[in-house]
Amino acid sequence: MWPDKVYYEPAALEYELGKLLKDKYADIPWVEIENHNNIEQLRKNENKEFIAMKRHLIIGIRKTHKYIPNHKVSDFLVPYTSSGCSAMCLYCYLVCNYNKCSYLRLFVNREEMMNKLLKTARSSPQDLTFEIGSNSDLVLENTVTGNLVWTIEKFGLSHKGFITFPTKFDMVEPLLELEHRGRTIMRMSVNPQKIIQKVEFGTSALKKRIDALNQMCEAGYKVGLLIAPVVLTEDWTDQYKALIEELADELSQKAKKELFIEIIFMTYSFVHRAINTEAFPNAVELYDKTLMTGRGRGKYCYRNNIREQAEQLLREEIAQKLGNIPIIYVV
């Protein structure tokens, strides 16, 4: 059952969304906490409790609202309505920030966050793009809160700027009939199905992700595609060739004409290895010392020559099978 328990800041119940969630999950235990950022009884759990902790839902009030400049697909990274996730991707970068406490946290003061978004968008002489999904998966969160529906409709009224978010989920049906007014950009993250099954636990299958992207494009949304993160397993060349082939076969013609592509290579860490070893003892080992090198304190990335080889293959396959879809960056 998910969620199996709700940890909440009492002040969160003073907000409309907090009250709605209290009613929605009235039949499961609610545990009062002082601070969503420091739940001592969970922080002290052993790594092997990671899966059990992912079944918890945390509800609080977001106190940090600082926008971070970004120059890839957005102008700013925006702290928004959630952080963490109920999925369990073995490489999840949120684990670097939250360690084993990367469970889904919901922030009920959404009006405050939306007001800042609208004010910033309207005060700019040019259209700005705001990344609202850098700390969570908003398509997943929407199944709990309805926040993405609320956000798209509210922001669509601004007539200025764009919001964007990535996702690994296919539950886009509630978004298809919205009055988004072309102000929302959805970017679907994809990987070979074999990697999804072995590494991206709890996320949607590749075919469902592609279908969801096609549906969003047909509904008039701006759409992008992330090949992310690129995971160089033993047979990675065959897997990523097959991925590009499937994209070429399954993406709609409309999507192919409007898409842009981002490519992000996996970064791994000592923290990931420690948690995965205890929580997923039978899972694939993502660290390979023959392919990876140190990158900052406790982090690993692919060696330059290996990464360059993989990038070249991806660029060649995309050009051959998907044509002139722009690759806006590779990191």
Number of C-alpha atoms within 10 A of each C-alpha: 7 11 17 16 18 22 20 25 17 16 13 21 18 11 15 14 21 24 13 14 18 18 10 12 15 11 10 14 12 16 12 14 19 14 16 19 14 11 16 12 8 14 15 10 13 12 20 17 14 22 17 11 22 21 18 20 21 25 27 25 23 22 9 10 12 10 16 12 12 14 9 12 19 18 17 19 21 24 22 25 27 27 23 24 25 24 21 19 19 21 22 22 18 19 20 17 13 14 18 27 24 23 26 24 27 30 22 27 20 20 15 12 19 17 13 14 21 18 12 14 22 16 11 11 8 10 14 18 22 27 25 24 22 19 21 26 22 27 24 22 21 18 14 15 21 16 20 21 21 15 20 22 18 16 23 20 13 16 14 20 21 23 24 22 24 22 24 26 23 21 16 19 11 13 21 17 11 16 17 21 15 16 22 23 24 20 23 23 22 25 24 21 18 13 20 18 16 12 21 20 14 15 19 20 19 24 16 14 22 24 16 19 29 20 19 22 22 15 16 18 22 21 24 23 21 20 21 17 18 22 22 22 15 9 8 15 15 10 19 23 17 15 20 21 16 16 18 17 12 14 17 17 11 11 21 20 13 14 19 20 19 21 20 15 18 18 20 23 22 14 18 21 17 15 21 24 16 14 18 17 11 9 12 14 14 20 21 14 12 9 16 20 15 15 14 9 8 12 16 20 20 23 15 12 10 13 18 12 11 19 18 11 15 19 14 14 18 21 15 13 15 19 13 13 15 15 16 11 12 13 11
